[in-house]
Amino acid sequence: MFGTNTGSKHPLDIDCTAARQRLQQGAKMIDVREAHEVAHGKVPGSLHIPLGTLAGDIAATLARHGIDPAANDVLCICASGGRSRHAAMALRHAGCATAASVMGGVTAWAATGGTLARG
């Protein structure tokens, strides 16, 4: 698995194959793009929490969506990987030690055979 280690045994950046494996194992995925972007398609089952919303009270925002940062494996995705990396870093600071960003975002997800559902 590719990634950047941030003091954790879990890489911060993961590829789409690793993301699919982690989703199959029960990880939650957060799409941090804006609503108009998500309307064009999102990873089925992902939760839409725009980066600006997530940047506030992370614990409260996650709780509203049924995510416990200490118990859930959380993956972040955006259009190409930049915003999701910021989100994953913020989640790690909030106690989600396994938070990761999907490299290449939904662009890479679709290019590697991943399906997208209309937002």
Secondary structure, DSSP 8 states (H G I E B T S, - for coil): ----BSSSSSBSEE-HHHHHHHHHTT-EEEE-S-HHHHTT-B-TT-EE--HHHHTS-HHHHHHHTT--TTT--EEEE-SSSHHHHHHHHHHHHTT-TT-EEETTHHHHHHHTT---B--
